[in-house]
Amino acid sequence: MKKRLILSLLALLFLLELPQPLLAEDLQTPYYPTPSSHITTGKGYWQTPMNINDTQAVWDMLMAPVTVVKGHQKSQQLLYSEPDTASTPVGDVTRDSQGVHVLETRADGWTLVETYSSSFHDSRIKAWNQLVQGWIPTDMLETVTPRDRYALLVDKLDQRLYIFEDGEIYDVLVISTGLPNDRQPYNETRSGEFLLVSPVGGFEVEGLNADMGLRFNFGDIMHEVPHSIYRGKRNYTKYEEVLGQRASHGCIRVQRKRTPKGTNMTWVWNTLRKRMDTKLVIWEDLPGRQLPHVDPATPLFYNPRGGQNYHSQDNCYGVKKQFTPMAQFTYGELGTGDYAHLTACPYCVPPRTVAEIDAINQAHQLP
């Protein structure tokens, strides 16, 4: 009787797709297709080259319809290795918000899709941000047209958030995406295309306080860079110091300091919190991707009266008015002479140094 009850409970868990004890077949490595055949040629997220300078192609991709799995935004659907729910699951897809690339639709009611698996720490399938192909019942899918005017693009290679408005880059913000490690591989921010689905607002997790959260993938949320609270005062220093680097548990941390246009996470929140179904695309930092070097003639600015930062623009909120106008120099001079000690301004998002770009490119070179 006891054995029969246990078997019945396990069957119920499987039907509900709730986390279950890890079975032997779950440990099989999912099939990871070569991504270049889908994301380097053609149109749409899965065929658009990862080139932020081709703004028209990127905008067309950001405005393209998204195929999602029907259901609640805080639930997930399994993808299967065969068109059969009894086959081995290969990945997780978040319902309502995560886009999938349709590869094949069959007459028997099954569709083959490709996506980055949204496996989290308690997921049954341990495919952390792996590009997988799997089968799903066709009637679970629907096509959503994203909101127009605005769209967001996160590039994990350069840790930047690109805000698009009506086909052009409106502004760029510094961010931090997930930092995985051997103990917590699920900290990786899952790549792919998503829709903003709910304005979460402020929240607290393990002593981290974050404001203005926008949900885009189950537990992954875009929010202002977090802060700690000590004696009633907010302290952002620890988390702002690592903006521009991987640092989060999977969420996207966005700068709070204003760019010359007045853009920051507060601007993103005020502009988009009532525009759910705005598209957010996250580019994977695939091996072989490289950051372009900056034109040496690019103008930069600094305060010669004791300034420690270099700036992308003269009218930066990080410099008091009595120190403007600032002195101008070129990117090619950065790191030399009077400009040897300067560090990047945390407000106006100036370009990375040559050494920083080289380090990123070295880390992403093909074997």
C-alpha positions in Angstrom: 0.0 0.0 0.0 2.8 2.4 0.9 4.7 1.6 -2.3 1.6 2.2 -4.4 1.0 5.6 -2.7 4.6 6.7 -3.4 4.3 5.7 -7.1 1.0 7.7 -7.3 2.6 10.8 -5.8 5.6 10.6 -8.2 3.2 10.2 -11.2 1.3 13.3 -10.0 4.5 15.3 -9.7 5.5 14.4 -13.2 2.1 15.5 -14.6 2.4 18.8 -12.8 6.0 19.2 -13.9 7.1 20.1 -10.4 10.7 19.5 -9.3 11.3 15.7 -8.7 14.2 13.6 -7.4 16.9 13.5 -10.0 16.6 10.3 -12.1 19.5 8.6 -14.0 18.1 9.6 -17.3 18.1 13.3 -16.2 21.9 13.1 -16.0 22.3 12.6 -19.7 23.8 15.5 -21.6 21.2 17.3 -23.7 21.9 17.8 -27.4 23.5 21.2 -27.9 23.4 22.2 -31.6 26.0 24.4 -33.1 24.6 27.9 -32.6 26.4 29.6 -35.5 24.0 28.0 -38.1 21.1 29.8 -36.5 22.3 33.1 -35.1 24.9 34.5 -37.6 23.0 34.8 -40.9 19.5 36.0 -42.0 16.8 37.7 -40.0 15.2 37.3 -36.6 16.9 36.8 -33.3 18.1 33.3 -34.3 19.7 34.6 -37.5 20.6 38.2 -36.8 24.4 38.8 -36.5 25.5 40.0 -33.1 26.6 43.4 -34.5 25.3 46.4 -32.5 26.5 48.7 -35.3 24.0 47.3 -37.7 21.1 49.1 -36.0 18.6 48.4 -38.8 19.1 44.7 -38.6 19.0 44.7 -34.8 15.8 46.9 -34.8 14.1 44.5 -37.2 15.0 41.6 -34.9 13.7 43.5 -31.9 10.4 44.2 -33.5 9.9 40.7 -34.9 7.1 38.5 -33.4 8.0 36.1 -30.7 6.9 32.5 -30.3 6.3 31.7 -26.6 4.8 28.9 -24.6 1.3 29.7 -23.2 0.9 29.8 -19.5 1.8 31.7 -16.3 5.0 33.7 -16.3 6.3 32.0 -13.2 6.0 28.5 -14.5 8.0 26.4 -17.0 7.5 23.8 -19.7 9.8 20.8 -20.5 11.3 20.2 -23.9 11.6 16.6 -24.9 14.2 14.7 -26.9 11.5 13.0 -29.0 7.9 14.0 -29.9 6.7 12.1 -26.9 6.2 13.1 -23.2 7.7 9.8 -22.2 11.0 10.7 -23.8 13.9 12.2 -22.0 13.5 16.0 -21.2 16.3 18.1 -22.5 15.6 21.6 -21.3 13.3 24.1 -19.6 11.3 27.0 -21.2 9.7 29.7 -19.2 6.1 30.2 -20.1 4.7 33.5 -21.4 8.0 35.4 -21.6 10.7 33.3 -23.3 11.0 33.1 -27.0 11.7 29.9 -28.9 13.0 29.3 -32.4 10.6 27.1 -34.4 12.5 24.6 -36.5 9.8 22.1 -37.6 6.1 21.7 -37.1 4.6 18.2 -37.7 1.1 17.2 -38.6 0.9 15.0 -35.5 0.7 18.0 -33.2 4.4 18.3 -32.2 6.9 21.2 -32.9 10.7 21.1 -32.7 12.1 24.3 -31.2 15.4 25.7 -30.2 16.2 27.9 -27.2 18.6 28.5 -24.4 17.4 26.3 -21.6 16.1 28.3 -18.6 17.1 25.8 -16.0 17.3 27.3 -12.5 18.8 25.9 -9.3 15.8 23.7 -8.5 15.0 22.7 -12.1 14.7 19.0 -12.9 16.9 19.4 -16.0 20.4 20.7 -15.2 21.0 22.4 -18.6 22.2 25.8 -17.4 21.8 28.3 -20.3 22.5 25.5 -22.8 21.3 26.0 -26.4 19.0 23.0 -26.8 16.6 21.6 -29.4 13.5 19.8 -28.1 10.0 18.9 -28.9 6.8 20.5 -27.5 3.1 20.1 -28.2 2.2 22.6 -30.9 -1.0 23.8 -29.2 1.2 25.1 -26.3 2.8 27.7 -28.5 1.5 31.1 -29.5 2.9 34.1 -31.3 3.2 37.5 -29.6 3.9 40.8 -31.3 6.1 42.9 -29.1 5.4 46.5 -28.2 6.7 49.1 -30.6 8.8 52.3 -30.0 11.1 50.8 -27.3 13.2 47.6 -27.1 16.1 46.5 -25.0 19.3 44.6 -25.9 21.8 43.2 -23.4 25.2 42.0 -24.6 26.9 39.8 -22.1 30.2 40.2 -24.0 30.6 43.9 -23.1 28.1 44.0 -20.2 26.1 46.8 -21.7 22.4 47.5 -22.0 21.4 49.1 -25.3 18.1 51.0 -25.2 16.4 51.3 -28.6 13.8 53.9 -29.6 12.1 53.9 -33.0 15.0 52.1 -34.7 17.9 53.9 -33.2 20.1 53.5 -30.1 18.7 56.0 -27.6 21.3 55.3 -24.9 23.7 52.8 -23.4 23.9 51.8 -19.7 26.4 49.7 -17.8 25.1 46.4 -16.3 26.1 43.2 -14.5 24.7 39.9 -15.7 25.1 36.5 -13.8 28.4 35.2 -12.6 28.3 31.4 -12.6 30.8 29.2 -10.7 31.4 25.5 -10.2 29.1 25.5 -7.1 26.4 27.7 -8.7 26.4 27.2 -12.5 22.8 28.3 -12.5 23.9 31.9 -11.8 24.4 32.4 -15.5 21.9 34.8 -17.0 20.0 32.9 -19.6 20.4 34.2 -23.1 17.8 34.5 -25.9 14.8 36.7 -26.6 12.2 37.6 -23.9 9.3 39.8 -23.2 9.0 42.0 -20.1 6.0 40.5 -18.4 5.5 42.2 -15.0 6.7 45.2 -13.0 7.9 43.5 -9.8 9.1 46.7 -8.1 11.4 46.5 -5.1 12.5 43.3 -3.4 15.0 41.9 -1.0 17.0 38.6 -1.2 19.6 37.5 1.3 20.4 41.0 2.4 20.5 42.4 -1.1 17.9 45.1 -1.8 16.9 45.9 -5.3 14.5 48.5 -6.7 12.4 48.8 -9.8 12.4 45.2 -10.9 11.0 44.2 -14.3 10.5 40.4 -14.7 11.5 38.8 -18.0 12.3 35.2 -17.3 10.8 33.6 -14.2 13.3 34.4 -11.5 15.5 36.6 -13.7 14.7 40.2 -13.2 16.1 43.5 -14.6 16.5 45.9 -11.7 18.6 48.8 -10.3 22.1 47.9 -9.0 21.4 46.5 -5.5 22.3 48.1 -2.2 22.7 47.1 1.4 21.2 49.0 4.3 23.2 49.9 7.4 21.6 52.1 10.1 18.9 53.2 7.7 21.4 54.3 5.0 21.8 52.7 1.5 25.2 51.6 0.4 25.6 50.9 -3.3 29.5 50.9 -3.4 30.1 47.2 -3.4 27.8 46.5 -6.3 28.5 49.6 -8.3 32.2 48.8 -8.3 31.6 45.7 -10.3 29.1 47.1 -12.9 30.5 46.3 -16.3 31.4 42.8 -15.1 29.5 39.6 -14.4 28.5 39.8 -10.8 24.8 38.8 -10.2 23.0 35.6 -9.4 21.3 35.7 -12.8 19.4 39.0 -12.7 20.4 42.0 -14.8 21.7 44.9 -12.6 21.5 48.3 -14.2 23.3 51.5 -13.3 21.5 54.1 -11.2 23.8 57.0 -12.0 22.4 59.2 -14.8 24.0 59.4 -18.2 24.1 62.9 -19.9 20.6 62.1 -21.3 19.4 61.4 -17.8 19.1 57.7 -18.4 19.4 55.1 -15.7 17.3 52.3 -14.2 14.8 54.9 -12.9 14.3 56.1 -16.5 13.9 52.5 -17.7 11.4 51.8 -15.0 9.4 55.0 -15.6 9.4 54.4 -19.3 8.6 50.7 -19.5 6.8 49.6 -16.4 3.4 50.2 -18.2 4.7 48.8 -21.5 4.8 45.0 -20.8 5.5 42.8 -23.9 8.4 45.1 -24.7 11.1 42.8 -26.1 14.4 42.2 -24.4 17.1 40.3 -26.2 20.2 38.9 -24.5 23.2 38.1 -26.6 25.4 35.2 -25.5 29.1 35.8 -25.2 30.0 32.9 -27.5 33.6 31.8 -28.0 34.9 33.6 -31.1 33.0 36.8 -30.4 35.2 39.9 -30.2 34.7 43.5 -29.1 35.8 46.0 -31.8 38.5 48.5 -30.9 37.7 52.1 -30.5 38.8 54.7 -33.1 41.9 56.5 -31.6 40.5 59.8 -32.7 37.3 59.5 -30.5 37.1 62.6 -28.3 37.2 62.1 -24.5 37.0 64.6 -21.7 38.5 65.1 -18.2 38.8 67.6 -15.4 42.4 68.8 -15.3 41.8 70.2 -11.8 42.1 67.0 -10.0 39.7 64.8 -11.9 40.2 61.0 -11.7 37.8 59.9 -14.4 37.7 60.1 -18.2 34.3 61.0 -19.8 32.5 60.3 -23.0 30.8 63.7 -23.0 31.5 67.2 -21.6 28.1 67.6 -19.9 28.4 64.7 -17.4 26.4 64.5 -14.2 29.5 63.1 -12.5 31.3 66.5 -12.7 30.3 69.6 -10.9 29.4 72.6 -13.0 32.3 74.7 -11.7 34.7 72.2 -13.3 33.1 72.5 -16.8 33.9 72.8 -19.6 36.3 70.0 -19.3 39.5 69.5 -21.2 39.3 67.4 -24.4 41.8 64.7 -25.5 41.6 61.6 -27.7 41.0 58.0 -27.0 44.4 57.3 -28.5 46.0 59.3 -25.7 44.2 57.5 -22.9 46.7 55.7 -20.6 49.5 58.0 -21.5 51.0 61.2 -19.9 48.4 63.3 -18.1 45.8 60.7 -18.9 47.6 57.6 -17.5 45.8 57.6 -14.2 42.2 58.2 -15.4 39.5 55.6 -14.9 36.1 55.3 -16.5 33.3 57.6 -15.3 30.5 55.6 -13.7 27.9 58.0 -15.1 28.5 58.7 -18.8 29.6 55.2 -20.0 32.8 56.0 -21.8 34.5 53.3 -23.9 36.7 50.7 -22.3 40.4 51.0 -22.4 42.5 49.1 -25.0 43.8 46.8 -22.3 40.2 46.0 -21.1 39.1 45.2 -24.6 42.1 43.0 -25.3 41.5 41.1 -22.1 37.8 40.4 -23.0 38.8 39.4 -26.6 41.6 37.1 -25.3 39.2 35.3 -23.0 36.7 34.7 -25.9 39.2 33.6 -28.5 38.4 30.3 -30.2 40.7 27.4 -29.1 
